[in-house]
């Protein structure tokens, strides 16, 4: 029986698992340092208090059990890959031999070393931990304004560095949440000021001009303060400095200005791009290794024309599907298919029940786009939850 290892219970990792789980004659081991799959696309709702944190998680042990008895989950950290020996060494000392391996270990927030103080004074949102810390700060500040007459009169600033998809969605959701809270409680208190900083000339730089214009208008209507065309050059404990010599005081800072490959991926013995992602061939394999596949944010993904592919859940899922199907093809000695990853539209949540949906052909704005986005999220989440529930019942029955 062939043994396939998947490192990372990410969007890409789970999509690969889905492809492979249909074959009970394959033994599969999923490894992740967290016992859960974080629904990062809903992390912004968590920050804004729309959903409880448990609704942004799916337990990997239960999920793997739900997929089938031939699948095992290991809650440990992958540490070293020895591709010449077909084995993976984990932090707890386990040595895992494999026939094929899929690396889906993802990415972390990239705190630019050239910006003094950035890493020590700001928080990333790529993880549940980061999202939860932001949520706690936000709610604590609101509570202080209810309990303290002194605090109620003070303004406070949240600074978001990076105006890509993550930064824009967080700014919109947090500002909309505060606006609703402020008016529903009729508070005569200091205001929340959210500053969104873009080093580029606009927010969402590179997207369709209509999307940029509508998003900009929406953020301004909510009350988000935009700073464009000037990067952050230095960060101190409670103040950020921009290249245009402007300084912005803050009480809490979030940074969403970039990603880099996870440490495990950066240490893999393959060729990497400048942010640590592994360079792969048309079949998502590092040069010289036909039984290793690198997917999602761990890979330097390119479209058929050689252009970089944005690191989204969508691109991760497509790469996971391709890797899983190609391993099956290798086992059957069939022809491999090159990864042909294409962005199939883009949905941006902009507070309350407002979103923008860009299909590539046309755009939809407002509530209709919001409900389409929610249906996309639910179509991903619900099947996994059903599998996890089924797996949980199996695990409980085994311990009875």
C-alpha positions in Angstrom: 0.0 0.0 0.0 1.4 3.4 -1.1 1.9 6.0 1.6 1.1 9.6 0.8 2.0 12.4 3.3 0.3 15.8 3.2 2.0 18.5 5.3 -0.5 21.2 6.1 -4.3 21.0 6.7 -4.7 24.2 4.6 -7.1 25.0 1.8 -4.7 23.3 -0.7 -3.9 20.4 1.6 -7.5 19.6 2.2 -8.4 19.8 -1.5 -5.6 17.3 -2.3 -6.9 15.1 0.5 -10.3 15.1 -1.1 -8.9 13.9 -4.4 -6.9 11.1 -2.8 -9.4 10.0 -0.1 -11.5 8.3 -2.8 -8.9 5.5 -3.1 -9.0 3.2 0.0 -5.9 1.3 -1.2 -3.8 4.4 -0.5 -2.6 5.2 3.0 -2.7 8.9 3.8 -1.1 10.8 6.7 -2.0 14.5 7.2 0.4 16.5 9.4 -0.2 19.9 10.9 1.1 21.8 13.9 -2.4 22.9 14.6 -5.3 20.5 15.3 -7.6 22.6 13.2 -8.2 24.0 9.7 -8.6 27.8 10.1 -11.2 29.3 7.7 -9.2 32.4 7.0 -11.8 33.8 4.6 -14.1 34.1 7.6 -11.4 35.4 10.0 -12.4 39.0 9.3 -16.0 38.2 10.5 -14.3 36.9 13.7 -12.4 40.1 14.2 -15.6 42.1 13.7 -17.6 40.0 16.1 -19.9 38.5 13.5 -19.1 34.9 14.3 -17.8 33.0 17.4 -14.2 31.7 17.0 -15.3 28.1 16.9 -17.2 28.8 13.7 -13.9 29.6 11.9 -12.4 26.2 12.8 -12.8 22.6 11.6 -11.1 19.9 13.6 -8.5 18.1 11.5 -8.6 14.8 13.5 -12.4 14.5 13.1 -12.2 15.6 9.5 -9.6 13.0 8.6 -11.6 10.3 10.3 -14.6 11.4 8.4 -12.8 11.0 5.1 -12.0 7.3 5.8 -10.2 4.8 8.0 -7.2 4.9 5.6 -6.4 8.4 6.7 -4.5 9.4 9.8 -4.0 12.9 11.3 -0.8 13.7 13.2 -0.7 16.8 15.4 3.0 17.6 15.2 5.3 20.0 13.4 7.2 19.0 10.3 10.8 20.0 10.7 13.1 18.5 8.1 12.6 16.9 4.8 15.1 14.4 3.4 13.9 14.0 -0.2 16.8 11.7 -1.2 15.6 9.2 1.4 11.9 9.8 1.0 11.4 10.7 4.7 10.1 13.5 6.8 11.4 14.2 10.3 9.1 15.9 12.8 9.7 18.1 15.8 8.7 15.3 18.2 11.3 12.9 16.7 9.0 10.9 14.5 10.5 9.8 11.2 7.9 9.3 8.6 8.6 7.5 5.4 6.6 8.3 2.3 6.1 7.3 -1.3 4.7 10.7 -2.3 4.5 13.9 -0.3 2.5 17.1 -0.8 3.8 20.2 0.9 0.9 22.6 1.8 2.5 24.3 4.7 1.4 27.8 3.6 2.7 31.2 4.4 3.1 33.7 7.3 2.9 37.5 7.4 6.0 39.1 6.0 7.2 41.8 8.3 9.7 43.7 6.1 13.1 43.9 7.9 13.8 47.1 6.1 11.1 48.8 8.1 12.5 49.4 11.6 10.1 48.3 14.4 7.5 46.8 12.2 7.6 43.3 13.4 7.8 44.2 17.1 4.9 46.7 17.0 2.3 45.1 14.8 0.2 41.9 14.4 -0.4 39.7 11.4 -3.7 38.1 10.5 -2.6 34.9 8.7 -3.4 32.8 11.8 -6.2 32.2 14.2 -3.9 33.6 17.0 -3.4 36.9 15.2 -7.1 37.3 14.4 -8.0 36.4 18.0 -5.6 39.0 19.4 -7.0 41.7 17.2 -10.6 40.7 18.2 -9.6 40.8 21.9 -8.1 44.3 21.7 -11.0 45.6 19.8 -13.6 44.4 22.2 -11.6 45.4 25.2 -11.4 49.0 24.0 -15.1 49.1 23.4 -15.8 47.7 26.9 -13.5 50.3 28.5 -15.6 53.0 27.0 -18.7 51.6 28.6 -17.2 51.3 32.0 -15.0 54.3 32.3 -16.1 57.9 31.9 -12.5 58.9 31.3 -11.9 56.3 28.6 -15.2 57.1 27.0 -14.0 60.5 26.0 -10.9 59.3 24.3 -10.3 58.7 20.6 -8.3 55.7 19.6 -6.6 54.7 16.4 -6.1 51.4 14.7 -3.6 51.4 11.9 -3.6 48.8 9.1 -0.5 48.6 7.0 -1.2 47.2 3.6 -4.3 47.9 1.5 -4.6 44.6 -0.4 -7.6 42.3 0.0 -6.9 41.5 3.7 -6.3 45.0 4.7 -9.3 46.4 3.0 -11.7 43.7 4.3 -10.4 44.1 7.9 -10.7 47.9 7.8 -14.3 47.8 6.4 -15.5 45.1 8.8 -14.0 46.7 11.9 -15.3 50.2 11.0 -18.8 48.9 10.2 -18.8 47.0 13.5 -17.8 50.1 15.4 -20.3 52.3 13.6 -23.2 49.9 14.4 -22.0 49.6 18.0 -21.6 53.4 18.4 -25.1 54.2 17.1 -27.0 51.4 18.7 -25.7 52.4 22.2 -26.1 56.1 21.5 -22.6 56.7 22.9 -21.3 60.2 23.4 -17.7 59.1 23.3 -14.5 59.4 21.4 -14.4 57.9 18.0 -12.5 55.0 16.5 -10.2 56.0 13.7 -9.1 53.3 11.3 -6.1 54.3 9.2 -5.5 52.2 6.1 -2.1 52.7 4.5 -1.1 51.7 0.9 2.4 52.1 -0.5 0.7 52.0 -3.9 -1.1 54.9 -5.6 -4.5 53.3 -4.7 -6.0 50.6 -2.5 -6.3 47.2 -4.1 -3.7 48.2 -6.6 -3.8 46.1 -9.8 -7.5 45.2 -9.6 -10.1 46.4 -12.0 -10.5 50.2 -11.8 -14.3 49.9 -11.1 -13.5 47.7 -8.1 -10.9 50.2 -6.8 -13.2 53.1 -7.2 -16.2 51.4 -5.5 -14.1 50.1 -2.7 -12.5 53.5 -2.1 -15.9 55.1 -2.0 -17.3 52.5 0.4 -14.4 52.8 2.8 -14.7 56.6 2.9 -18.5 56.3 3.5 -17.8 54.0 6.5 -15.3 56.5 7.8 -12.0 54.7 7.2 -9.1 57.1 6.7 -7.0 56.3 3.6 -3.3 57.0 3.1 -2.1 56.1 -0.4 1.1 56.4 -2.3 3.5 56.5 0.7 5.0 53.4 2.4 5.7 52.9 6.1 9.3 53.7 6.8 9.5 53.2 10.6 7.3 52.1 13.4 7.7 52.9 17.1 5.6 51.7 20.0 2.6 53.9 19.3 3.5 55.8 16.1 4.1 54.9 12.4 6.1 57.1 10.1 5.5 57.3 6.3 7.8 58.2 3.5 5.9 61.5 2.9 7.1 62.5 6.4 3.6 62.1 7.9 3.3 60.4 11.3 0.3 58.5 12.5 -0.2 57.7 16.2 -1.9 54.4 16.9 -3.1 52.2 19.8 -3.0 49.0 17.8 -1.4 48.1 14.5 -2.2 45.3 12.0 0.1 44.5 9.1 -1.2 42.8 6.0 1.4 44.1 3.5 2.8 40.9 2.4 3.5 37.2 2.9 6.5 34.8 3.0 6.7 31.1 3.0 6.4 29.3 6.4 9.8 28.5 8.0 9.5 24.8 7.2 9.1 25.7 3.5 11.9 28.1 3.5 14.2 25.4 4.8 13.4 22.9 2.2 16.4 21.8 0.1 15.0 23.2 -3.2 15.3 26.4 -5.2 13.3 29.3 -3.7 12.0 32.7 -4.8 12.9 35.9 -2.8 10.0 35.3 -0.3 10.9 31.6 0.3 8.4 29.9 -1.9 9.6 26.8 -3.7 10.0 27.1 -7.5 8.0 24.4 -9.2 7.6 22.9 -12.6 4.3 22.8 -14.6 3.2 19.9 -12.4 4.0 21.7 -9.1 7.1 19.6 -8.4 10.5 20.9 -7.4 13.3 20.3 -9.9 14.6 16.7 -9.8 11.9 15.1 -7.6 8.9 13.4 -9.2 7.3 12.3 -6.0 7.2 15.7 -4.2 4.5 18.3 -4.9 4.5 21.9 -3.5 1.1 23.7 -3.5 -0.7 26.8 -2.3 1.3 29.6 -0.7 4.3 27.3 -0.3 4.8 27.3 -4.1 5.9 30.0 -6.5 2.8 29.6 -8.6 2.6 30.9 -12.1 -0.1 31.0 -14.8 0.5 29.5 -18.2 2.0 32.8 -19.4 4.5 32.9 -16.5 2.7 35.6 -14.5 2.6 35.3 -10.7 -0.7 34.0 -9.3 -2.1 35.8 -6.2 -1.9 33.8 -3.0 -5.6 33.1 -2.4 -7.6 30.3 -1.1 -8.9 29.8 -4.6 -5.4 29.3 -6.1 -4.4 27.0 -3.2 -7.4 24.8 -3.8 -6.8 24.5 -7.5 -3.1 23.6 -6.9 -4.2 21.0 -4.3 -6.7 19.4 -6.8 -4.0 19.2 -9.4 -1.4 17.6 -7.1 -3.9 15.0 -5.8 -5.0 14.1 -9.3 -1.4 13.8 -10.6 -0.4 11.5 -7.8 -3.4 9.3 -8.7 -2.2 9.5 -12.3 1.3 8.4 -11.3 -0.1 5.5 -9.3 -2.1 4.4 -12.4 0.8 5.2 -14.7 -1.4 7.7 -16.6 -0.5 11.0 -18.2 0.1 13.9 -15.8 -1.7 17.2 -16.4 0.0 20.6 -15.9 -1.4 22.9 -13.4 -3.6 25.5 -15.2 -4.5 27.7 -12.3 -7.0 30.5 -13.2 -8.6 33.1 -11.0 -12.3 32.6 -11.3 -13.5 35.9 -10.0 -13.0 37.8 -6.7 -15.3 38.7 -3.8 -14.5 41.4 -1.4 -16.4 42.0 1.9 -16.8 45.6 2.7 -18.7 45.8 6.0 -22.3 44.9 7.0 -24.1 43.3 4.0 -22.0 45.0 1.3 -19.5 43.3 -1.0 -18.0 43.6 -4.4 -17.9 40.6 -6.8 -15.6 40.8 -9.8 -16.3 37.9 -12.2 -13.6 39.0 -14.7 -16.4 40.0 -17.1 -18.5 42.3 -15.0 -18.9 43.4 -11.4 -21.7 43.1 -8.9 -22.0 45.5 -5.9 -23.8 45.6 -2.6 -26.1 43.1 -1.0 -26.4 40.7 -4.0 -22.6 40.4 -4.1 -22.5 39.8 -0.3 -24.9 36.9 -0.5 -23.0 35.4 -3.4 -19.8 35.6 -1.3 -21.5 34.0 1.6 -22.9 31.1 -0.5 -19.3 30.5 -1.8 -18.0 30.3 1.7 -20.8 28.0 2.8 -20.4 25.7 -0.2 -16.8 25.2 1.0 -17.5 24.9 4.7 -20.6 22.8 5.0 -19.3 19.6 3.3 -16.2 19.7 5.5 -18.3 20.2 8.7 -20.5 17.2 7.7 -17.4 15.1 7.2 -16.0 16.3 10.6 -19.2 15.5 12.4 -19.2 12.0 10.9 -15.6 11.5 11.8 -16.2 12.8 15.4 -19.0 10.2 15.9 -16.6 7.5 14.7 -13.8 8.6 17.1 -16.2 8.8 20.0 -17.6 5.3 19.3 -14.1 3.9 19.2 -13.4 5.2 22.7 -16.6 3.9 24.2 
